[in-house]
Amino acid sequence: MFKQFNNNPKCKIIKRGKKKGQKEIKCDCVIRCMQLAWNTDWLTAAKRLAERSFELCDTQTSNAVYESFCESAKIDAKIEDSFTGRKRYKRVKEFAESTKGDSTGYIVSVPHHLVFVKNGEYFDAWDSGNETVRKIWKLKK
């Protein structure tokens, strides 16, 4: 189930997706997703990502920056596209549905975007439920 989440209303809106109809994409999806994963406020998450971006000489929202946290900071399992011996989750809403009753959080990568999933719900500024899942990281409890 989709839960609207955007605690940075001043974020720039970019319109993309002429094929499937235009949708709003907020430029701070990495910050919002990591904020939920770290259970902190938007500014603290932004600062933490910025510090790592300086260390890696990359942009704050690059794959290398957020994935470095996924590998080392309270992230337990990286699962690419499918679970071993299980159904391959093609859409965010399908994966979210499979997490009902699970209080563990998940960081889900879709093309050019990150989504936070927990207990059957996906948290985003727009309904990204039909986006194709690329990678999933399971947070440590």
Buried (B, 14 or more C-beta within 10 A) or exposed (E): EBBEBBBBEEBEEEEEEEEEEEBBBBEBBBBBBBBBBBEBEBEEBBBBBBEBBEEEEBEBBBBEBBBBBBEEBBBEEBBEEEBEEEEEBBBBBBBBBBBEEBEBBBBBBBEEBBBBBBEBBBBBBBBBBEBEBEBBBBBEE
